């Protein structure tokens, strides 16, 4: 049975890019603006959110979490610990605390929240802003299945969710979190190559964007392995085979592995720096 979020009171503590994407997605999935309160340090930001989404806004985090069933933590990582200390006493015992802050482990939340408080760590990627993202979901040790399902329902409007273990979060970030940048990099490279071969710049860009968009949709809708779909485009002795050979000669596959490993390692370093 699908978990419903209608009627669930949700507090958004901080509304940066990712938290706002979750807010917009939740409203699109059936959460009523009247059930949402969002905090903002600057009055003009609060007014902007109220006008755009019709939600209640405040600068008081403790006030925002009072009575909330779900509390989304969207402040900057360096500010999370102090913010948790400030709201811990106002949280409902069954409130699910949802982290969208990068690099902060579940153990940090356990240190700054009441014992047993349900926590779910998430990591959305930027396509969540257009409802086409993928979000990692990591359940805390005291978080019930129903609470995780509620968080997944809240995130449904941002795209897909995938449950992983916390030890896998850095690999997820390297692949899916940073992944949009790799795709943008490839699209830019393809478009520039088209320009160098004589295509108008706007046409080359449109071709590159639509090719990536269509290829992704083909992968998703057919469910076929990417190697199989690649082979269907690659006729023996044809043009695509020659192009792919050049990519292999250039070490593109190994370069992707090196890139993802570098992103994963840097994620671990940043987490260590944040304590």
C-alpha positions in Angstrom: 0.0 0.0 0.0 1.4 3.4 -1.0 2.2 5.7 1.9 0.3 9.0 1.6 1.8 12.3 2.8 -1.5 14.3 2.6 -2.2 15.6 6.1 1.3 15.2 7.3 2.8 18.3 9.0 6.3 19.0 7.7 8.9 21.5 8.8 11.7 22.6 6.6 14.6 24.0 8.5 16.5 26.0 5.9 15.5 26.0 2.3 18.6 25.8 0.1 18.5 24.4 -3.4 18.0 20.8 -2.4 15.6 21.4 0.4 13.5 23.6 -1.8 13.5 20.9 -4.5 12.1 18.5 -1.8 9.5 21.1 -0.8 8.4 21.6 -4.4 8.2 17.9 -5.0 6.3 17.1 -1.8 3.7 19.8 -2.7 3.4 18.3 -6.1 2.8 14.9 -4.6 -0.1 16.0 -2.5 1.3 17.7 0.6 -0.9 20.8 1.3 0.8 24.1 1.7 -1.1 24.6 5.0 0.7 21.6 6.4 4.2 23.1 5.7 6.3 25.6 7.7 9.6 26.6 6.3 12.3 28.6 8.1 14.5 31.3 6.6 17.1 33.6 8.2 16.3 36.5 5.8 12.8 38.0 5.8 12.9 38.5 2.1 13.7 34.8 1.6 10.7 33.9 3.8 8.5 36.2 1.8 9.7 34.6 -1.4 8.9 31.1 -0.2 5.5 32.1 1.1 4.6 33.8 -2.2 5.9 31.0 -4.4 4.5 28.0 -2.5 1.8 29.4 -0.2 3.5 27.9 2.9 4.0 29.4 6.3 7.4 30.8 7.1 9.3 31.8 10.2 12.8 32.5 11.4 12.3 30.4 14.6 13.4 26.8 14.0 12.0 25.6 17.4 8.6 27.1 16.6 8.7 25.4 13.2 9.3 21.9 14.5 6.6 22.0 17.2 3.9 19.5 16.1 5.7 18.5 13.0 5.7 14.8 12.0 8.6 15.2 9.5 11.5 17.7 10.0 13.7 18.3 6.9 17.1 19.7 7.8 18.3 21.8 4.9 20.8 24.2 6.5 24.5 24.3 5.7 26.5 21.3 7.1 28.5 23.6 9.4 25.3 24.9 11.0 23.5 21.6 11.6 24.9 20.6 15.0 24.0 24.0 16.6 20.6 24.0 14.9 19.8 20.4 16.2 20.8 21.5 19.7 18.4 24.5 19.4 15.4 22.4 18.3 15.9 19.1 20.2 13.7 20.0 23.1 10.8 21.1 20.8 10.7 17.9 18.6 7.8 15.5 18.9 9.1 12.1 20.0 7.9 10.4 16.8 9.1 13.2 14.5 11.3 11.9 11.7 14.3 14.1 11.1 15.4 14.0 7.5 18.9 15.2 6.6 19.6 16.7 3.1 22.9 18.1 4.4 26.0 16.7 2.7 28.6 14.8 4.5 27.1 14.5 8.0 26.7 10.9 9.3 23.8 9.5 11.3 26.1 9.4 14.4 26.2 13.3 14.4 22.4 13.4 14.6 22.3 10.8 17.4 24.7 13.0 19.4 22.5 16.1 19.1 19.0 14.7 19.2 17.0 12.9 22.0 17.8 9.2 22.3 15.8 7.1 19.9 14.7 10.0 17.6 14.1 8.6 14.1 16.5 9.9 11.6 16.8 9.4 7.8 19.9 10.6 5.9 19.3 11.5 2.3 21.3 12.6 -0.7 19.3 14.1 -3.6 21.0 15.1 -6.9 20.3 18.3 -8.8 17.8 16.8 -11.3 15.5 16.6 -8.3 14.8 20.2 -9.1 12.8 19.1 -12.2 11.4 15.9 -10.7 13.9 13.7 -12.4 16.4 13.1 -9.7 17.6 10.1 -7.7 17.9 10.3 -3.9 19.8 8.0 -1.6 17.9 7.0 1.5 19.8 5.8 4.6 17.7 4.8 7.6 18.9 5.4 11.1 19.1 2.5 13.6 16.0 3.6 15.5 13.9 4.4 12.4 10.9 2.3 11.7 9.9 1.0 8.3 6.8 3.2 8.3 9.0 6.3 8.9 11.3 5.4 6.0 8.2 4.8 3.7 6.9 8.2 4.8 10.1 9.9 3.8 10.1 8.1 0.5 6.6 9.4 -0.2 7.8 12.9 0.7 10.6 12.5 -1.9 8.5 10.9 -4.6 7.9 14.2 -6.4 11.7 14.7 -6.9 12.2 11.5 -8.8 13.4 8.0 -7.7 14.7 6.9 -4.3 17.1 4.1 -3.6 17.8 2.7 -0.1 21.4 2.1 0.7 23.6 1.4 3.7 25.5 4.4 5.1 28.8 2.9 4.1 27.7 3.2 0.5 26.9 6.9 0.6 30.2 8.1 -0.7 30.0 5.8 -3.7 26.5 7.0 -4.3 27.6 10.6 -4.2 30.5 9.9 -6.6 28.1 8.2 -9.1 24.7 9.9 -8.8 25.4 13.0 -6.7 28.2 14.3 -8.9 26.9 12.4 -11.9 24.9 15.3 -13.5 28.2 17.2 -13.8 29.7 14.4 -15.8 26.7 14.3 -18.1 26.9 18.1 -18.6 30.6 17.8 -19.3 29.9 15.1 -22.0 27.0 17.2 -23.5 29.3 20.2 -23.7 32.1 18.2 -25.3 29.7 16.7 -27.9 28.2 20.1 -28.7 31.6 21.7 -29.1 32.7 18.8 -31.4 29.6 19.5 -33.5 30.5 23.1 -33.8 34.1 22.2 -34.9 32.6 20.1 -37.6 30.5 23.0 -38.9 27.2 22.8 -37.1 25.6 26.1 -35.8 26.2 26.3 -32.1 22.5 26.3 -31.1 21.8 23.3 -33.3 24.8 21.4 -32.0 23.7 22.0 -28.4 20.1 20.9 -29.1 21.3 17.7 -30.8 23.6 16.9 -27.9 21.0 17.6 -25.2 18.2 15.6 -27.0 20.5 12.7 -27.8 21.4 12.3 -24.1 17.8 12.8 -23.0 16.5 10.3 -25.5 19.2 7.8 -24.7 18.4 8.0 -21.0 14.7 7.5 -21.7 15.5 4.5 -23.9 17.6 2.9 -21.2 14.9 3.5 -18.5 11.9 2.4 -20.5 13.4 -0.7 -22.2 15.3 -1.9 -19.1 18.0 -3.3 -21.4 21.7 -3.3 -20.4 23.5 -0.3 -21.8 26.1 -2.6 -23.5 23.2 -4.2 -25.5 21.8 -0.9 -26.6 25.3 0.3 -27.5 25.8 -2.8 -29.7 22.5 -2.1 -31.5 23.9 1.3 -32.6 27.3 -0.2 -33.5 27.2 -1.9 -36.9 30.3 -4.0 -37.6 32.8 -1.9 -39.5 30.5 1.2 -39.2 31.0 4.7 -38.1 29.9 4.2 -34.5 32.4 1.4 -34.0 35.2 3.7 -35.1 34.1 6.4 -32.8 33.9 4.1 -29.8 37.3 2.7 -30.6 38.7 6.2 -30.3 37.0 6.7 -27.0 38.6 3.4 -25.8 42.0 4.4 -27.1 41.6 7.6 -25.2 41.1 5.7 -22.0 37.6 7.2 -21.4 36.3 4.2 -19.4 39.3 4.1 -17.1 39.1 7.9 -16.8 35.5 7.6 -15.5 36.6 5.1 -12.9 39.4 7.4 -11.8 37.0 10.3 -11.6 34.5 8.5 -9.5 37.1 7.2 -7.2 38.5 10.8 -6.8 35.0 12.1 -6.0 34.4 9.3 -3.5 37.7 9.9 -1.7 37.1 13.6 -1.5 33.7 12.9 0.0 35.3 10.9 2.7 37.8 13.7 3.4 35.1 16.3 3.7 33.1 14.1 6.0 36.2 13.7 8.2 36.7 17.5 8.2 33.1 18.0 9.3 33.7 15.6 12.2 
